Structure formats: structure tokens, C-alpha cells
Amino acid sequence: MIRENYGNLIRHFHDLVLSYEVGAMKPDPAIYQAAIARGGVPGGGVLFIRTISREYVAAGRAQGIDAVQFESREQIEEAMRVSGD
């Protein structure tokens, strides 16, 4: 469903880590570790964006991931810029 409906958006990302593929759901550390492993970079090279649940953002940060709660397009663009540095 994500690939069908959001293909235009997700084309900007190198990979997707989906809970049903990993067999772990947020806030389980395993899903964040899967993102780090799949990215082949330290946690700081992974950007996790969440629309709701500050708990999931905090759990990502606890794993060393750059994690932000979605507030606006501009805020996400800035987070992507900073994460890319």
C-alpha cells in the first residue's frame, strides 16, 4: 500500500524499513536497529519522522537515530538538511 500510494514521495528515500517486514513494531528497539543496519551508517545517519507519538520519536533517539516529530513541511526539510550534514 505504501509503495502504491506514496511512490512519488518515497522515491526520495534510499530504503524503507516496514514493521511487517522486520517483524518488530515501534517502540521495540529492533525496528530502529534494523533501520541503522539497513542504512549501513551510524544511527545519526538515519532520519526517523513520525506524525504522532512522541514515545516513538524518543525511542528512536534512544537508539542514536535522528528522530523528529512532524510539524510542517519546512520543519522536515530542515531536519533532512541537518541530518544530511
Backbone as ProteinMPNN parsed JSONL, in Angstrom:
{"seq_chain_A": "MIRENYGNLIRHFHDLVLSYEVGAMKPDPAIYQAAIARGGVPGGGVLFIRTISREYVAAGRAQGIDAVQFESREQIEEAMRVSGD", "coords_chain_A": {"N_chain_A": [[0.826, -1.185, 0.0], [1.912, 1.258, 0.815], [3.969, 1.628, -1.051], [2.457, 1.698, -3.416], [0.676, 3.904, -3.049], [2.234, 6.052, -2.192], [4.436, 6.363, -3.782], [5.578, 8.534, -5.212], [6.493, 10.186, -3.191], [8.134, 8.524, -1.541], [10.227, 7.936, -3.21], [12.332, 9.565, -2.757], [13.799, 8.51, -0.73], [16.349, 6.243, 0.365], [15.769, 3.702, 1.285], [13.18, 1.707, 2.812], [12.009, 0.851, 5.997], [9.906, -1.371, 7.11], [7.519, -2.343, 9.508], [6.148, -4.838, 9.335], [7.805, -6.253, 7.649], [10.19, -6.394, 9.058], [9.433, -7.589, 11.391], [9.045, -6.448, 13.83], [7.701, -3.915, 15.903], [7.415, -0.383, 16.429], [7.592, 0.792, 19.738], [9.78, -0.98, 19.836], [13.182, -1.64, 20.141], [14.366, -3.152, 18.108], [13.328, -2.501, 15.572], [14.354, 0.022, 15.062], [17.064, -0.557, 15.131], [17.18, -2.209, 12.907], [16.775, -0.327, 10.888], [19.105, 1.19, 11.134], [21.027, -0.783, 10.547], [20.282, -1.505, 7.928], [20.7, 0.86, 6.63], [23.402, 1.078, 6.743], [24.959, 2.898, 8.04], [26.059, 4.918, 10.857], [23.72, 5.434, 13.596], [23.087, 8.19, 13.62], [22.993, 8.828, 10.978], [20.556, 8.127, 10.084], [17.294, 9.152, 9.521], [14.37, 9.509, 11.256], [11.001, 10.045, 10.96], [8.062, 10.984, 12.472], [4.551, 11.249, 12.672], [2.804, 11.198, 14.809], [2.874, 10.319, 18.291], [5.094, 10.841, 20.491], [6.51, 9.105, 22.009], [7.566, 7.18, 20.253], [9.355, 8.698, 18.791], [11.132, 9.4, 20.821], [12.048, 6.833, 21.45], [13.427, 6.158, 19.118], [15.458, 8.088, 19.185], [16.751, 7.193, 21.471], [18.073, 5.05, 20.454], [20.018, 6.223, 19.033], [19.312, 7.459, 16.699], [18.549, 10.142, 14.443], [15.691, 11.711, 15.141], [12.503, 13.084, 14.568], [9.452, 14.786, 15.309], [6.8, 15.201, 13.172], [5.886, 18.4, 12.116], [5.662, 20.376, 10.187], [6.084, 20.882, 6.627], [8.304, 22.471, 6.089], [9.772, 22.223, 8.451], [10.496, 19.503, 8.31], [12.016, 19.506, 5.97], [14.157, 21.052, 6.869], [15.103, 19.367, 8.913], [15.948, 17.214, 7.349], [17.973, 18.441, 5.916], [19.796, 19.096, 7.969], [20.274, 16.53, 8.98], [21.578, 15.435, 6.839], [24.065, 16.591, 6.883]], "CA_chain_A": [[0.0, 0.0, 0.0], [2.779, 2.432, 0.894], [4.649, 1.782, -2.344], [1.454, 2.06, -4.425], [0.052, 5.201, -2.809], [3.167, 7.117, -1.857], [5.639, 6.193, -4.594], [6.173, 9.824, -5.562], [7.165, 10.709, -2.002], [9.187, 7.645, -1.025], [11.347, 7.839, -4.16], [13.41, 10.394, -2.226], [14.485, 7.781, 0.327], [17.164, 5.12, -0.086], [15.172, 2.432, 1.697], [12.089, 1.755, 3.783], [12.013, -0.211, 6.996], [8.499, -1.547, 7.441], [7.404, -3.225, 10.66], [5.748, -6.201, 8.982], [8.952, -6.913, 7.03], [11.21, -6.583, 10.083], [8.89, -8.423, 12.461], [9.092, -5.68, 15.084], [6.965, -2.657, 15.813], [7.837, 0.683, 17.322], [8.919, 1.315, 20.043], [10.771, -2.049, 20.003], [14.485, -1.216, 19.605], [14.747, -3.947, 16.933], [12.982, -1.832, 14.316], [15.313, 1.109, 14.872], [18.333, -1.192, 14.804], [17.063, -2.662, 11.515], [16.977, 0.859, 10.044], [20.528, 1.515, 11.186], [21.745, -1.836, 9.821], [19.97, -1.422, 6.505], [21.3, 2.08, 6.109], [24.842, 0.916, 6.688], [25.569, 4.107, 8.606], [25.726, 5.075, 12.283], [22.352, 5.89, 13.836], [22.921, 9.594, 13.277], [22.772, 8.938, 9.538], [19.19, 7.682, 9.824], [16.299, 10.133, 9.939], [13.065, 8.924, 11.54], [9.977, 11.088, 11.034], [6.817, 10.427, 12.993], [3.496, 12.256, 12.747], [2.229, 11.173, 16.155], [3.554, 9.505, 19.294], [6.423, 11.285, 20.93], [7.18, 7.919, 22.557], [8.322, 6.539, 19.173], [10.476, 9.599, 18.49], [12.082, 9.226, 21.927], [12.644, 5.502, 21.327], [14.409, 6.26, 18.04], [16.599, 8.859, 19.7], [17.463, 6.333, 22.423], [18.906, 4.145, 19.651], [21.024, 7.034, 18.348], [18.767, 7.918, 15.418], [17.973, 11.482, 14.355], [14.245, 11.498, 15.101], [11.719, 14.305, 14.725], [8.007, 14.68, 15.19], [6.361, 16.037, 12.055], [5.092, 19.594, 12.414], [5.402, 21.068, 8.928], [6.992, 20.536, 5.531], [9.531, 23.235, 6.273], [10.496, 21.614, 9.557], [11.067, 18.245, 7.82], [13.093, 19.866, 5.041], [15.29, 21.474, 7.693], [15.628, 18.168, 9.566], [16.661, 16.452, 6.334], [19.191, 19.185, 5.626], [20.689, 18.928, 9.114], [20.644, 15.119, 9.055], [22.471, 15.147, 5.726], [25.391, 17.205, 7.116]], "C_chain_A": [[0.874, 1.254, 0.0], [3.442, 2.683, -0.451], [3.672, 2.219, -3.442], [0.974, 3.495, -4.267], [1.017, 6.358, -2.595], [4.476, 7.028, -2.643], [6.336, 7.486, -4.939], [6.949, 10.424, -4.391], [8.347, 9.829, -1.594], [10.358, 7.479, -1.985], [12.549, 8.649, -3.677], [14.257, 9.665, -1.18], [15.221, 6.579, -0.243], [16.507, 3.78, 0.208], [14.015, 2.703, 2.638], [12.264, 0.606, 4.748], [10.575, -0.303, 7.497], [8.345, -2.618, 8.509], [7.045, -4.655, 10.281], [6.879, -6.964, 8.3], [10.023, -7.257, 8.067], [10.737, -7.542, 11.17], [8.975, -7.765, 13.821], [8.367, -4.367, 14.863], [7.546, -1.642, 16.774], [7.022, 0.581, 18.612], [9.977, 0.24, 20.31], [12.105, -1.608, 19.383], [14.887, -1.956, 18.325], [14.421, -3.234, 15.625], [13.935, -0.673, 14.025], [16.686, 0.545, 14.505], [18.324, -1.731, 13.374], [17.297, -1.499, 10.555], [18.449, 1.247, 9.997], [21.316, 0.5, 10.363], [21.515, -1.731, 8.32], [20.59, -0.199, 5.856], [22.81, 1.991, 5.988], [25.612, 2.12, 7.205], [25.299, 4.127, 10.106], [24.31, 5.628, 12.429], [22.094, 7.328, 13.45], [22.719, 9.832, 11.799], [21.38, 8.503, 9.117], [18.247, 8.757, 10.35], [14.95, 9.441, 10.07], [12.081, 10.056, 11.738], [8.677, 10.423, 11.472], [5.779, 11.528, 13.11], [2.878, 12.329, 14.135], [3.137, 10.338, 17.048], [4.986, 9.944, 19.566], [7.223, 10.127, 21.514], [8.05, 7.258, 21.486], [9.53, 7.388, 18.781], [11.544, 9.433, 19.569], [12.781, 7.874, 21.838], [13.691, 5.484, 20.213], [15.654, 6.997, 18.493], [17.426, 8.026, 20.672], [18.379, 5.344, 21.703], [19.962, 4.909, 18.854], [20.588, 7.575, 17.005], [18.349, 9.385, 15.527], [16.47, 11.287, 14.184], [13.533, 12.814, 15.363], [10.237, 13.982, 14.631], [7.56, 15.672, 14.133], [5.505, 17.194, 12.545], [4.717, 20.336, 11.138], [6.393, 20.602, 7.872], [8.341, 21.227, 5.713], [10.409, 22.627, 7.376], [11.167, 20.314, 9.103], [12.194, 18.529, 6.838], [14.344, 20.289, 5.806], [15.92, 20.265, 8.385], [16.419, 17.314, 8.579], [17.981, 17.13, 5.978], [20.233, 18.978, 6.727], [21.182, 17.49, 9.206], [21.642, 14.749, 7.971], [23.87, 15.697, 5.906], [26.362, 16.226, 7.729]], "O_chain_A": [[0.601, 2.203, -0.735], [3.472, 3.815, -0.935], [4.029, 3.024, -4.302], [0.876, 4.226, -5.252], [0.654, 7.517, -2.796], [5.5, 7.56, -2.215], [7.565, 7.538, -4.957], [7.958, 11.099, -4.597], [9.438, 10.335, -1.331], [11.389, 6.928, -1.598], [13.667, 8.435, -4.146], [15.317, 10.156, -0.791], [14.773, 5.969, -1.214], [16.678, 2.826, -0.551], [13.89, 3.795, 3.192], [12.63, -0.498, 4.345], [10.094, 0.575, 8.213], [8.966, -3.678, 8.427], [7.591, -5.596, 10.858], [6.916, -8.193, 8.362], [10.683, -8.29, 7.963], [11.546, -8.227, 11.796], [8.978, -8.444, 14.847], [8.413, -3.786, 13.779], [8.103, -2.002, 17.811], [5.827, 0.295, 18.541], [10.984, 0.531, 20.956], [12.141, -1.239, 18.209], [15.673, -1.431, 17.536], [15.174, -3.356, 14.659], [14.28, -0.423, 12.871], [17.387, 1.107, 13.664], [19.355, -1.711, 12.701], [17.946, -1.668, 9.523], [18.973, 1.591, 8.938], [22.178, 0.879, 9.57], [22.454, -1.855, 7.534], [20.957, -0.22, 4.681], [23.425, 2.736, 5.224], [26.771, 2.331, 6.851], [24.403, 3.428, 10.58], [23.768, 6.22, 11.496], [20.998, 7.66, 12.997], [22.314, 10.923, 11.398], [21.058, 8.509, 7.929], [18.384, 9.216, 11.484], [14.447, 8.857, 9.11], [12.291, 10.929, 12.58], [8.256, 9.418, 10.9], [6.081, 12.62, 13.592], [2.474, 13.402, 14.584], [4.08, 9.715, 16.561], [5.94, 9.471, 18.948], [8.453, 10.152, 21.519], [9.162, 6.82, 21.785], [10.598, 6.857, 18.475], [12.731, 9.336, 19.258], [13.975, 7.776, 22.118], [14.737, 4.853, 20.363], [16.775, 6.571, 18.213], [18.652, 8.132, 20.7], [19.351, 4.859, 22.283], [20.716, 4.31, 18.087], [21.408, 8.096, 16.249], [17.858, 9.822, 16.567], [16.032, 10.744, 13.17], [13.906, 13.567, 16.262], [9.829, 13.031, 13.964], [7.906, 16.852, 14.195], [4.537, 17.008, 13.283], [3.61, 20.859, 11.012], [7.417, 19.999, 8.191], [9.391, 20.619, 5.508], [11.628, 22.535, 7.239], [12.309, 20.057, 9.484], [13.225, 17.858, 6.873], [15.459, 19.926, 5.432], [17.145, 20.153, 8.436], [17.453, 16.751, 8.939], [18.99, 16.458, 5.764], [21.403, 18.719, 6.447], [22.359, 17.248, 9.474], [22.462, 13.85, 8.16], [24.78, 15.319, 5.168], [27.513, 16.578, 7.988]]}, "name": "protein", "num_of_chains": 1, "seq": "MIRENYGNLIRHFHDLVLSYEVGAMKPDPAIYQAAIARGGVPGGGVLFIRTISREYVAAGRAQGIDAVQFESREQIEEAMRVSGD"}
